[in-house]
Amino acid sequence: MNRLKLKEALFKLDTLLKSLDIDYVITGTLALDILGVPIDYMPNDIDVQVWDLSKEQRAELQRLHDLAGINSNEAYDSICFSFLINGIKINVIAVSSTMATYGVPVQINDLHTVNVQEIKYALADKMKLRRPKDIEYRDAILTNILSL
């Protein structure tokens, strides 16, 4: 996967969520990548957290999830709607507003400013999943930092 394709999917996702009036924060590997965490991992999907969804917003995300036919086998503590944009897997994780970790605004280009989850929260959320790839990611970050 290349960064241009990922960025185009992010722009389309940003436009989609804003058109549905859904507040979100980018999380996961992409958030850490955007914020410059020193590691050479290429994000392979886009994870976002959303909160306080209306019945209509939830229904639209469910429709997209159903159309994509993706079974999300991730161990999220919340409901996850997964679908594709330009062949990139999107995971929209619905959390309660008390669990929502609001992000820092990052201007990607003239049209798109996105909220990105702070590093400490993005790492904490990744570690909660307890997947081998996330443990490898954490170890690679520590190796890179210790080698500075």
ZALOMAR-551934 format. One record per residue (C-alpha): residue number from 1; residue in three letters; y, z, x. Coordinates in steps of 0.02 Angstrom, whole numbers, plus 50000, padded with zeros to 5 digits. Each point is the difference from the previous one (the first is absolute). Layout:
// ZALOMAR-551934
+-----+------+-------+-------+-------+
| pos | code | north |    up |  east |
+-----+------+-------+-------+-------+
| NUM |  Ala |     Y |     Z |     X |
...
+-----+------+-------+-------+-------+
This chain:
// ZALOMAR-551934
+-----+------+-------+-------+-------+
| pos | code | north |    up |  east |
+-----+------+-------+-------+-------+
|   1 |  Met | 50000 | 50000 | 50000 |
|   2 |  Asn | 50172 | 49962 | 50065 |
|   3 |  Arg | 50160 | 50100 | 49982 |
|   4 |  Leu | 50092 | 49861 | 49909 |
|   5 |  Lys | 49870 | 49996 | 49861 |
|   6 |  Leu | 50006 | 50189 | 49987 |
|   7 |  Lys | 50190 | 50000 | 49993 |
|   8 |  Glu | 50002 | 49865 | 49865 |
|   9 |  Ala | 49877 | 50103 | 49896 |
|  10 |  Leu | 50109 | 50154 | 50025 |
|  11 |  Phe | 50154 | 49905 | 49938 |
|  12 |  Lys | 49906 | 49940 | 49846 |
|  13 |  Leu | 49934 | 50176 | 49967 |
|  14 |  Asp | 50176 | 50071 | 50018 |
|  15 |  Thr | 50066 | 49871 | 49875 |
|  16 |  Leu | 49856 | 50035 | 49880 |
|  17 |  Leu | 50019 | 50189 | 50002 |
|  18 |  Lys | 50189 | 49990 | 49983 |
|  19 |  Ser | 49981 | 49881 | 49852 |
|  20 |  Leu | 49886 | 50130 | 49918 |
|  21 |  Asp | 50127 | 50138 | 50044 |
|  22 |  Ile | 49868 | 50093 | 50102 |
|  23 |  Asp | 50057 | 50112 | 50140 |
|  24 |  Tyr | 49884 | 49994 | 50149 |
|  25 |  Val | 49979 | 50047 | 50182 |
|  26 |  Ile | 49901 | 49902 | 50128 |
|  27 |  Thr | 49864 | 50106 | 50080 |
|  28 |  Gly | 49848 | 49975 | 50110 |
|  29 |  Thr | 49988 | 49893 | 50156 |
|  30 |  Leu | 50142 | 49886 | 49946 |
|  31 |  Ala | 50121 | 50147 | 49983 |
|  32 |  Leu | 49953 | 50061 | 50173 |
|  33 |  Asp | 50018 | 49823 | 50069 |
|  34 |  Ile | 50173 | 49976 | 49921 |
|  35 |  Leu | 50058 | 50166 | 50072 |
|  36 |  Gly | 49941 | 49952 | 50174 |
|  37 |  Val | 49852 | 50116 | 50028 |
|  38 |  Pro | 49940 | 49951 | 50175 |
|  39 |  Ile | 49835 | 49915 | 49966 |
|  40 |  Asp | 49935 | 49824 | 50000 |
|  41 |  Tyr | 49917 | 50001 | 49828 |
|  42 |  Met | 50039 | 49859 | 49881 |
|  43 |  Pro | 50011 | 50060 | 49819 |
|  44 |  Asn | 49873 | 49907 | 49893 |
|  45 |  Asp | 50066 | 50051 | 49829 |
|  46 |  Ile | 50152 | 50075 | 49916 |
|  47 |  Asp | 49989 | 50176 | 49931 |
|  48 |  Val | 50137 | 50069 | 49889 |
|  49 |  Gln | 50018 | 50162 | 49904 |
|  50 |  Val | 50079 | 49999 | 49827 |
|  51 |  Trp | 50038 | 50142 | 49882 |
|  52 |  Asp | 50060 | 50037 | 49823 |
|  53 |  Leu | 49930 | 49837 | 49930 |
|  54 |  Ser | 50034 | 49960 | 49818 |
|  55 |  Lys | 49858 | 49944 | 49889 |
|  56 |  Glu | 50065 | 49820 | 50014 |
|  57 |  Gln | 50012 | 50005 | 50190 |
|  58 |  Arg | 49825 | 50072 | 50014 |
|  59 |  Ala | 49935 | 49865 | 49881 |
|  60 |  Glu | 50078 | 49861 | 50106 |
|  61 |  Leu | 49925 | 50068 | 50161 |
|  62 |  Gln | 49832 | 50017 | 49913 |
|  63 |  Arg | 50013 | 49819 | 49941 |
|  64 |  Leu | 50030 | 49941 | 50180 |
|  65 |  His | 49855 | 50109 | 50060 |
|  66 |  Asp | 49883 | 49930 | 49866 |
|  67 |  Leu | 50050 | 49820 | 50037 |
|  68 |  Ala | 49964 | 50023 | 50186 |
|  69 |  Gly | 49828 | 50073 | 49967 |
|  70 |  Ile | 50012 | 50112 | 50153 |
|  71 |  Asn | 49899 | 50159 | 50003 |
|  72 |  Ser | 50095 | 50124 | 50105 |
|  73 |  Asn | 49872 | 50110 | 50086 |
|  74 |  Glu | 50130 | 50103 | 50091 |
|  75 |  Ala | 49997 | 50188 | 49979 |
|  76 |  Tyr | 50175 | 50019 | 49929 |
|  77 |  Asp | 50041 | 50162 | 49909 |
|  78 |  Ser | 50093 | 49897 | 49870 |
|  79 |  Ile | 49982 | 49842 | 49896 |
|  80 |  Cys | 50007 | 49843 | 50107 |
|  81 |  Phe | 50043 | 49827 | 49933 |
|  82 |  Ser | 49945 | 49863 | 50121 |
|  83 |  Phe | 50044 | 49816 | 49992 |
|  84 |  Leu | 50043 | 49854 | 50114 |
|  85 |  Ile | 50165 | 49920 | 50045 |
|  86 |  Asn | 49986 | 49846 | 50111 |
|  87 |  Gly | 49824 | 50056 | 50046 |
|  88 |  Ile | 50061 | 50171 | 50058 |
|  89 |  Lys | 49920 | 50151 | 49917 |
|  90 |  Ile | 50126 | 50114 | 49916 |
|  91 |  Asn | 49955 | 50180 | 49959 |
|  92 |  Val | 50120 | 50082 | 49878 |
|  93 |  Ile | 49958 | 50185 | 50000 |
|  94 |  Ala | 50066 | 50096 | 49850 |
|  95 |  Val | 50041 | 50179 | 50048 |
|  96 |  Ser | 50083 | 50139 | 49902 |
|  97 |  Ser | 50184 | 50022 | 50033 |
|  98 |  Thr | 49962 | 50167 | 50082 |
|  99 |  Met | 49889 | 49908 | 50126 |
| 100 |  Ala | 50123 | 49859 | 50029 |
| 101 |  Thr | 50072 | 49995 | 50174 |
| 102 |  Tyr | 50160 | 49903 | 49991 |
| 103 |  Gly | 50034 | 49887 | 50145 |
| 104 |  Val | 50137 | 49945 | 50114 |
| 105 |  Pro | 50086 | 49835 | 49958 |
| 106 |  Val | 49965 | 49860 | 50124 |
| 107 |  Gln | 50091 | 49834 | 49986 |
| 108 |  Ile | 49872 | 49862 | 50032 |
| 109 |  Asn | 50121 | 49855 | 49971 |
| 110 |  Asp | 50158 | 49961 | 49899 |
| 111 |  Leu | 49905 | 50006 | 49835 |
| 112 |  His | 49874 | 50138 | 50025 |
| 113 |  Thr | 50026 | 50183 | 50039 |
| 114 |  Val | 49840 | 50098 | 49976 |
| 115 |  Asn | 49961 | 50185 | 50000 |
| 116 |  Val | 49876 | 50046 | 50134 |
| 117 |  Gln | 49906 | 50164 | 50000 |
| 118 |  Glu | 50048 | 50114 | 50144 |
| 119 |  Ile | 49877 | 49998 | 50145 |
| 120 |  Lys | 49935 | 50177 | 49976 |
| 121 |  Tyr | 49958 | 49967 | 49817 |
| 122 |  Ala | 49924 | 49828 | 50031 |
| 123 |  Leu | 49887 | 50071 | 50135 |
| 124 |  Ala | 49953 | 50149 | 49891 |
| 125 |  Asp | 49954 | 49886 | 49855 |
| 126 |  Lys | 49895 | 49889 | 50115 |
| 127 |  Met | 49907 | 50150 | 50069 |
| 128 |  Lys | 49961 | 50063 | 49824 |
| 129 |  Leu | 49892 | 49845 | 49973 |
| 130 |  Arg | 49885 | 50053 | 50143 |
| 131 |  Arg | 49947 | 49821 | 50037 |
| 132 |  Pro | 49935 | 49958 | 50174 |
| 133 |  Lys | 50135 | 49866 | 50021 |
| 134 |  Asp | 50137 | 50129 | 49968 |
| 135 |  Ile | 49926 | 50121 | 50128 |
| 136 |  Glu | 49995 | 49855 | 50126 |
| 137 |  Tyr | 50181 | 49961 | 49956 |
| 138 |  Arg | 50052 | 50181 | 50029 |
| 139 |  Asp | 49907 | 50006 | 50166 |
| 140 |  Ala | 50082 | 49837 | 50056 |
| 141 |  Ile | 50172 | 50071 | 49960 |
| 142 |  Leu | 49963 | 50157 | 50101 |
| 143 |  Thr | 49935 | 49897 | 50146 |
| 144 |  Asn | 50157 | 49892 | 49999 |
| 145 |  Ile | 50117 | 50150 | 49991 |
| 146 |  Leu | 49908 | 50093 | 50139 |
| 147 |  Ser | 50007 | 49847 | 50112 |
| 148 |  Leu | 50192 | 49990 | 49991 |
+-----+------+-------+-------+-------+
